[in-house]
Amino acid sequence: MFDINTLLRQNIKNLTPYSSARDEFKGEASVFLDANENAFGSPLDTAYNRYPDPMQHAIKLRLKEIKGLPVRNIFVGNGSDEAIDILFRSFCNPGVDNVIIVPPTYGMYQVSANINDVQTKKVLLTDEYQLNLEGIAEAIDTHTKLIFICSPNNPTGNSINREDIETLLANFNGIVVVDEAYINFSRQKSFIQELTEYANLVVMQTLSKAWGLAGLRVGMAFASEEIIVVMNRVKPPYNVNEASQQLALQALQNVTQVNDWIKETLIQRDKLVLALKEMDFVLDIYPSDANFVLVKTTNATGIYNYLVDKGIIVRNRTNVELCEGCLRITIGTPEENNTLIETLQQYK
Ligand SMILES: Cc1ncc(COP(=O)(O)O)c(C=O)c1O
Protein backbone atom coordinates (compact mmCIF):
# COMPACT_ATOMS: atom_id res chain seq x y z
CA MET A 1 0.00 0.00 0.00
CA PHE A 2 1.18 3.48 -0.84
CA ASP A 3 1.56 5.59 2.30
CA ILE A 4 3.15 9.00 1.82
CA ASN A 5 4.16 9.14 5.49
CA THR A 6 6.46 6.16 5.13
CA LEU A 7 8.09 7.74 2.05
CA LEU A 8 8.65 11.31 3.25
CA ARG A 9 11.95 12.40 4.75
CA GLN A 10 11.64 13.07 8.48
CA ASN A 11 13.05 16.62 8.13
CA ILE A 12 10.37 17.42 5.54
CA LYS A 13 7.64 16.00 7.78
CA ASN A 14 8.90 18.29 10.55
CA LEU A 15 9.44 21.30 8.28
CA THR A 16 7.84 24.64 9.02
CA PRO A 17 7.80 26.18 5.53
CA TYR A 18 8.83 29.79 4.95
CA SER A 19 5.84 32.05 5.34
CA SER A 20 6.12 34.93 2.89
CA ALA A 21 4.49 38.35 3.18
CA ARG A 22 2.23 37.32 0.30
CA ASP A 23 1.20 34.16 2.15
CA GLU A 24 0.29 35.99 5.32
CA PHE A 25 -1.92 38.67 3.82
CA LYS A 26 -4.40 37.82 1.08
CA GLY A 27 -7.15 40.23 0.15
CA GLU A 28 -7.67 43.80 -0.96
CA ALA A 29 -5.41 46.58 0.30
CA SER A 30 -3.94 49.75 -1.17
CA VAL A 31 -0.73 50.17 0.80
CA PHE A 32 1.73 47.30 0.84
CA LEU A 33 4.53 47.90 3.31
CA ASP A 34 5.03 44.27 4.26
CA ALA A 35 7.70 42.84 1.94
CA ASN A 36 10.57 45.38 1.83
CA GLU A 37 10.00 45.93 -1.88
CA ASN A 38 10.81 49.15 -3.75
CA ALA A 39 7.50 51.03 -3.56
CA PHE A 40 8.43 53.41 -6.40
CA GLY A 41 8.50 50.89 -9.23
CA SER A 42 11.10 49.27 -11.49
CA PRO A 43 13.57 51.04 -13.80
CA LEU A 44 11.72 49.44 -16.72
CA ASP A 45 8.58 50.07 -18.80
CA THR A 46 6.79 47.37 -16.85
CA ALA A 47 6.74 47.28 -13.07
CA TYR A 48 8.10 44.15 -11.43
CA ASN A 49 8.72 45.67 -8.02
CA ARG A 50 6.24 43.37 -6.26
CA TYR A 51 6.93 39.74 -5.42
CA PRO A 52 4.95 37.28 -7.55
CA ASP A 53 2.10 35.05 -6.38
CA PRO A 54 3.91 32.20 -4.55
CA MET A 55 1.18 29.74 -5.58
CA GLN A 56 0.73 30.92 -9.20
CA HIS A 57 -3.03 30.89 -8.82
CA ALA A 58 -3.97 32.47 -12.16
CA ILE A 59 -1.85 29.98 -14.12
CA LYS A 60 -3.30 27.08 -12.16
CA LEU A 61 -6.87 28.21 -12.88
CA ARG A 62 -6.07 28.21 -16.59
CA LEU A 63 -4.33 24.82 -16.34
CA LYS A 64 -7.39 23.51 -14.52
CA GLU A 65 -9.48 24.41 -17.59
CA ILE A 66 -7.00 22.98 -20.09
CA LYS A 67 -6.13 19.79 -18.20
CA GLY A 68 -9.46 19.20 -16.45
CA LEU A 69 -7.81 18.86 -13.05
CA PRO A 70 -8.54 20.63 -9.76
CA VAL A 71 -6.01 23.31 -8.70
CA ARG A 72 -5.13 21.21 -5.63
CA ASN A 73 -3.61 18.59 -7.95
CA ILE A 74 -1.35 21.06 -9.78
CA PHE A 75 2.21 22.15 -8.93
CA VAL A 76 3.93 24.85 -11.01
CA GLY A 77 7.70 25.04 -11.03
CA ASN A 78 10.67 26.89 -12.48
CA GLY A 79 10.75 24.38 -15.33
CA SER A 80 9.89 20.74 -14.73
CA ASP A 81 13.55 20.35 -13.77
CA GLU A 82 12.61 22.06 -10.51
CA ALA A 83 9.86 19.50 -9.91
CA ILE A 84 12.40 16.69 -10.37
CA ASP A 85 14.72 18.24 -7.81
CA ILE A 86 11.89 18.85 -5.33
CA LEU A 87 10.86 15.20 -5.51
CA PHE A 88 14.40 14.20 -4.54
CA ARG A 89 14.54 16.70 -1.71
CA SER A 90 11.13 15.68 -0.37
CA PHE A 91 11.41 11.92 -0.48
CA CYS A 92 15.04 10.78 -0.72
CA ASN A 93 17.39 10.74 2.26
CA PRO A 94 20.89 11.53 0.93
CA GLY A 95 23.25 8.58 1.20
CA VAL A 96 20.42 6.23 2.24
CA ASP A 97 17.61 6.09 -0.32
CA ASN A 98 17.73 5.26 -4.01
CA VAL A 99 15.70 5.83 -7.18
CA ILE A 100 15.33 3.79 -10.35
CA ILE A 101 16.06 5.25 -13.74
CA VAL A 102 15.74 3.44 -17.06
CA PRO A 103 18.46 4.58 -19.49
CA PRO A 104 18.72 5.75 -22.16
CA THR A 105 16.57 8.54 -20.76
CA TYR A 106 16.52 12.22 -19.83
CA GLY A 107 19.83 13.14 -18.16
CA MET A 108 18.51 15.35 -15.36
CA TYR A 109 17.20 12.43 -13.27
CA GLN A 110 20.81 11.28 -12.81
CA VAL A 111 22.18 14.79 -12.30
CA SER A 112 19.50 15.67 -9.75
CA ALA A 113 20.21 12.37 -7.95
CA ASN A 114 23.94 13.18 -7.87
CA ILE A 115 23.32 16.69 -6.55
CA ASN A 116 21.13 15.27 -3.81
CA ASP A 117 23.58 12.44 -3.04
CA VAL A 118 20.98 9.81 -3.88
CA GLN A 119 21.95 6.50 -5.47
CA THR A 120 20.42 5.64 -8.87
CA LYS A 121 19.74 2.04 -9.79
CA LYS A 122 19.89 1.80 -13.56
CA VAL A 123 17.73 -0.73 -15.35
CA LEU A 124 18.40 -0.40 -19.08
CA LEU A 125 15.48 -0.27 -21.47
CA THR A 126 15.11 -3.32 -23.73
CA ASP A 127 16.39 -3.29 -27.32
CA GLU A 128 12.94 -2.01 -28.31
CA TYR A 129 13.39 0.87 -25.82
CA GLN A 130 10.68 -0.51 -23.53
CA LEU A 131 10.70 -1.19 -19.79
CA ASN A 132 12.45 -4.25 -18.42
CA LEU A 133 9.80 -4.93 -15.78
CA GLU A 134 11.59 -7.95 -14.30
CA GLY A 135 14.80 -5.97 -13.98
CA ILE A 136 12.95 -3.12 -12.29
CA ALA A 137 11.21 -5.53 -9.88
CA GLU A 138 14.60 -6.99 -8.94
CA ALA A 139 16.15 -3.53 -8.46
CA ILE A 140 13.46 -2.27 -6.07
CA ASP A 141 14.44 -2.48 -2.39
CA THR A 142 13.08 -1.00 0.82
CA HIS A 143 14.97 2.27 0.16
CA THR A 144 13.65 2.79 -3.37
CA LYS A 145 11.55 5.95 -3.29
CA LEU A 146 11.06 7.02 -6.91
CA ILE A 147 10.98 5.47 -10.39
CA PHE A 148 11.42 7.88 -13.31
CA ILE A 149 9.73 6.97 -16.60
CA CYS A 150 9.95 9.39 -19.50
CA SER A 151 7.19 8.90 -22.09
CA PRO A 152 7.61 9.81 -24.90
CA ASN A 153 11.19 9.07 -23.97
CA ASN A 154 14.10 11.42 -24.54
CA PRO A 155 16.37 10.63 -26.44
CA THR A 156 14.70 7.63 -28.09
CA GLY A 157 11.42 9.38 -29.01
CA ASN A 158 9.10 6.41 -28.44
CA SER A 159 6.28 6.13 -25.94
CA ILE A 160 6.60 3.57 -23.17
CA ASN A 161 3.91 0.85 -23.17
CA ARG A 162 1.02 2.06 -21.09
CA GLU A 163 0.28 -1.32 -19.49
CA ASP A 164 3.87 -1.57 -18.28
CA ILE A 165 3.66 1.80 -16.54
CA GLU A 166 0.37 0.72 -14.99
CA THR A 167 2.00 -2.48 -13.74
CA LEU A 168 4.58 -0.36 -11.94
CA LEU A 169 1.95 1.98 -10.54
CA ALA A 170 -0.08 -0.94 -9.21
CA ASN A 171 2.85 -2.83 -7.67
CA PHE A 172 5.38 -0.25 -6.47
CA ASN A 173 4.78 1.37 -3.09
CA GLY A 174 6.95 4.38 -3.90
CA ILE A 175 6.26 7.13 -6.41
CA VAL A 176 6.20 6.57 -10.16
CA VAL A 177 7.09 9.77 -12.02
CA VAL A 178 5.84 9.86 -15.61
CA ASP A 179 7.63 12.67 -17.41
CA GLU A 180 5.41 13.80 -20.28
CA ALA A 181 7.52 16.72 -21.56
CA TYR A 182 6.74 15.61 -25.15
CA ILE A 183 3.13 14.42 -24.68
CA ASN A 184 1.67 17.09 -26.99
CA PHE A 185 3.41 15.40 -29.94
CA SER A 186 2.33 11.90 -28.96
CA ARG A 187 -0.33 9.54 -30.27
CA GLN A 188 -0.71 8.27 -26.70
CA LYS A 189 -3.01 9.67 -24.04
CA SER A 190 -1.58 11.49 -21.05
CA PHE A 191 -1.43 9.69 -17.69
CA ILE A 192 -3.24 12.64 -16.11
CA GLN A 193 -6.49 10.66 -16.40
CA GLU A 194 -4.99 7.99 -14.13
CA LEU A 195 -4.39 10.33 -11.20
CA THR A 196 -7.68 9.38 -9.59
CA GLU A 197 -6.67 5.72 -9.85
CA TYR A 198 -3.10 5.86 -8.48
CA ALA A 199 -2.09 7.81 -5.35
CA ASN A 200 1.60 7.18 -6.17
CA LEU A 201 1.56 8.79 -9.62
CA VAL A 202 3.29 12.08 -10.46
CA VAL A 203 2.84 13.32 -14.05
CA MET A 204 5.24 16.03 -15.20
CA GLN A 205 4.66 18.32 -18.16
CA THR A 206 6.29 21.54 -19.32
CA LEU A 207 5.65 24.71 -21.30
CA SER A 208 9.19 24.41 -22.73
CA LYS A 209 8.42 22.15 -25.69
CA ALA A 210 5.16 22.35 -27.69
CA TRP A 211 4.17 25.56 -25.88
CA GLY A 212 7.31 27.32 -27.07
CA LEU A 213 8.26 28.88 -23.72
CA ALA A 214 11.57 27.21 -22.85
CA GLY A 215 13.06 30.62 -22.01
CA LEU A 216 10.41 31.38 -19.38
CA ARG A 217 11.07 28.23 -17.32
CA VAL A 218 7.59 27.02 -16.45
CA GLY A 219 6.91 23.35 -15.76
CA MET A 220 4.12 21.45 -14.05
CA ALA A 221 3.64 18.40 -11.89
CA PHE A 222 0.22 16.82 -11.48
CA ALA A 223 -0.39 14.49 -8.54
CA SER A 224 -2.56 13.64 -5.55
CA GLU A 225 -3.24 16.56 -3.22
CA GLU A 226 -1.00 15.08 -0.51
CA ILE A 227 2.00 14.99 -2.87
CA ILE A 228 1.31 18.51 -4.20
CA VAL A 229 1.10 19.86 -0.63
CA VAL A 230 4.57 18.48 0.08
CA MET A 231 6.04 19.90 -3.13
CA ASN A 232 4.64 23.34 -2.33
CA ARG A 233 6.11 23.22 1.17
CA VAL A 234 9.56 22.35 -0.15
CA LYS A 235 9.74 24.73 -3.15
CA PRO A 236 11.37 28.17 -2.82
CA PRO A 237 8.61 30.68 -1.92
CA TYR A 238 8.69 32.62 -5.21
CA ASN A 239 9.81 29.87 -7.57
CA VAL A 240 8.13 31.24 -10.71
CA ASN A 241 8.90 34.88 -11.41
CA GLU A 242 6.28 37.52 -12.22
CA ALA A 243 7.26 38.04 -15.88
CA SER A 244 7.07 34.28 -16.50
CA GLN A 245 3.72 34.01 -14.73
CA GLN A 246 2.20 36.82 -16.78
CA LEU A 247 3.58 35.62 -20.11
CA ALA A 248 2.74 31.97 -19.45
CA LEU A 249 -0.84 32.96 -18.65
CA GLN A 250 -1.04 34.95 -21.87
CA ALA A 251 0.38 32.04 -23.88
CA LEU A 252 -2.03 29.56 -22.30
CA GLN A 253 -4.88 31.48 -24.00
CA ASN A 254 -3.38 30.67 -27.38
CA VAL A 255 -4.08 26.94 -27.70
CA THR A 256 -4.92 27.20 -31.41
CA GLN A 257 -1.49 28.53 -32.35
CA VAL A 258 0.21 25.77 -30.38
CA ASN A 259 -1.97 23.07 -31.95
CA ASP A 260 -1.12 24.40 -35.43
CA TRP A 261 2.59 24.20 -34.65
CA ILE A 262 2.20 20.65 -33.32
CA LYS A 263 0.49 19.58 -36.58
CA GLU A 264 3.19 21.27 -38.66
CA THR A 265 5.92 19.66 -36.55
CA LEU A 266 4.46 16.20 -37.16
CA ILE A 267 4.24 16.84 -40.93
CA GLN A 268 7.84 18.05 -40.90
CA ARG A 269 8.92 15.02 -38.86
CA ASP A 270 7.44 12.66 -41.49
CA LYS A 271 9.20 14.57 -44.28
CA LEU A 272 12.53 14.47 -42.51
CA VAL A 273 12.18 10.74 -41.85
CA LEU A 274 11.42 10.09 -45.55
CA ALA A 275 14.46 12.09 -46.62
CA LEU A 276 16.75 10.43 -44.07
CA LYS A 277 15.67 6.95 -45.23
CA GLU A 278 17.26 7.68 -48.60
CA MET A 279 20.69 8.46 -47.12
CA ASP A 280 23.18 5.59 -47.20
CA PHE A 281 24.83 6.48 -43.87
CA VAL A 282 21.46 6.13 -42.08
CA LEU A 283 21.09 2.65 -40.57
CA ASP A 284 17.84 3.13 -38.63
CA ILE A 285 15.31 5.80 -37.72
CA TYR A 286 13.45 5.02 -34.53
CA PRO A 287 9.67 5.61 -34.41
CA SER A 288 9.03 8.94 -32.70
CA ASP A 289 6.14 10.29 -30.66
CA ALA A 290 8.06 13.53 -30.01
CA ASN A 291 9.40 16.64 -31.77
CA PHE A 292 12.70 14.92 -32.51
CA VAL A 293 13.95 11.72 -34.10
CA LEU A 294 16.74 9.40 -33.04
CA VAL A 295 18.74 8.31 -36.07
CA LYS A 296 21.30 5.50 -36.09
CA THR A 297 24.13 6.22 -38.49
CA THR A 298 27.38 4.68 -39.63
CA ASN A 299 29.42 7.54 -38.12
CA ALA A 300 27.57 9.78 -35.64
CA THR A 301 30.59 11.84 -34.59
CA GLY A 302 31.75 12.39 -38.18
CA ILE A 303 28.28 13.57 -39.25
CA TYR A 304 27.90 15.67 -36.10
CA ASN A 305 31.22 17.47 -36.75
CA TYR A 306 30.38 17.93 -40.45
CA LEU A 307 27.06 19.58 -39.48
CA VAL A 308 28.72 21.78 -36.84
CA ASP A 309 31.10 22.93 -39.56
CA LYS A 310 28.05 23.97 -41.62
CA GLY A 311 26.49 25.80 -38.66
CA ILE A 312 23.88 23.12 -37.89
CA ILE A 313 23.78 21.67 -34.39
CA VAL A 314 22.13 18.34 -33.60
CA ARG A 315 22.67 16.20 -30.51
CA ASN A 316 25.33 13.51 -30.68
CA ARG A 317 24.10 10.61 -28.50
CA THR A 318 26.65 8.03 -29.64
CA ASN A 319 28.18 7.74 -26.15
CA VAL A 320 24.82 7.00 -24.52
CA GLU A 321 24.14 3.33 -23.72
CA LEU A 322 21.93 1.66 -26.38
CA CYS A 323 22.36 4.71 -28.63
CA GLU A 324 25.68 3.89 -30.27
CA GLY A 325 25.93 5.67 -33.63
CA CYS A 326 22.88 7.81 -32.88
CA LEU A 327 22.11 11.46 -33.49
CA ARG A 328 19.05 13.10 -31.97
CA ILE A 329 17.59 15.63 -34.37
CA THR A 330 14.99 18.18 -33.26
CA ILE A 331 12.33 19.08 -35.84
CA GLY A 332 12.80 22.72 -36.86
CA THR A 333 10.94 25.07 -39.18
CA PRO A 334 10.42 23.85 -42.78
CA GLU A 335 13.35 26.05 -43.87
CA GLU A 336 15.65 24.70 -41.15
CA ASN A 337 14.70 21.11 -41.96
CA ASN A 338 15.35 21.69 -45.66
CA THR A 339 18.75 23.17 -44.88
CA LEU A 340 19.53 20.12 -42.74
CA ILE A 341 18.36 17.68 -45.44
CA GLU A 342 20.27 19.43 -48.23
CA THR A 343 23.41 19.58 -46.11
CA LEU A 344 23.16 15.89 -45.16
CA GLN A 345 22.62 14.93 -48.81
CA GLN A 346 26.06 16.37 -49.52
CA TYR A 347 27.77 14.40 -46.73
CA LYS A 348 30.33 11.93 -48.01
C1 LIG B 1 12.05 14.56 -20.77
C2 LIG B 1 12.30 15.94 -20.32
N1 LIG B 1 11.82 16.35 -19.14
C3 LIG B 1 12.01 17.59 -18.69
C4 LIG B 1 12.74 18.50 -19.44
C5 LIG B 1 12.99 19.85 -18.87
O1 LIG B 1 11.88 20.61 -18.96
P1 LIG B 1 11.86 22.09 -18.36
O2 LIG B 1 12.34 23.00 -19.44
O3 LIG B 1 10.41 22.29 -18.04
O4 LIG B 1 12.73 22.12 -17.15
C6 LIG B 1 13.26 18.12 -20.68
C7 LIG B 1 14.05 19.08 -21.46
O5 LIG B 1 14.75 18.77 -22.39
C8 LIG B 1 13.04 16.82 -21.12
O6 LIG B 1 13.53 16.38 -22.29
PDBQT file of the ligand as one rigid body, heavy atoms in Angstrom, charges set to zero:
ROOT
HETATM    1  C1  LIG A 401      12.050  14.560 -20.770  1.00  0.00    +0.000 C 
HETATM    2  C2  LIG A 401      12.296  15.937 -20.324  1.00  0.00    +0.000 A 
HETATM    3  N1  LIG A 401      11.816  16.345 -19.138  1.00  0.00    +0.000 NA
HETATM    4  C3  LIG A 401      12.015  17.591 -18.694  1.00  0.00    +0.000 A 
HETATM    5  C4  LIG A 401      12.738  18.500 -19.443  1.00  0.00    +0.000 A 
HETATM    6  C5  LIG A 401      12.989  19.853 -18.869  1.00  0.00    +0.000 C 
HETATM    7  O1  LIG A 401      11.877  20.613 -18.955  1.00  0.00    +0.000 OA
HETATM    8  P1  LIG A 401      11.857  22.090 -18.364  1.00  0.00    +0.000 P 
HETATM    9  O2  LIG A 401      12.338  22.997 -19.445  1.00  0.00    +0.000 OA
HETATM   10  O3  LIG A 401      10.411  22.289 -18.035  1.00  0.00    +0.000 OA
HETATM   11  O4  LIG A 401      12.726  22.118 -17.148  1.00  0.00    +0.000 OA
HETATM   12  C6  LIG A 401      13.262  18.124 -20.677  1.00  0.00    +0.000 A 
HETATM   13  C7  LIG A 401      14.055  19.078 -21.461  1.00  0.00    +0.000 C 
HETATM   14  O5  LIG A 401      14.746  18.767 -22.389  1.00  0.00    +0.000 OA
HETATM   15  C8  LIG A 401      13.044  16.818 -21.117  1.00  0.00    +0.000 A 
HETATM   16  O6  LIG A 401      13.534  16.383 -22.293  1.00  0.00    +0.000 OA
ENDROOT
TORSDOF 0
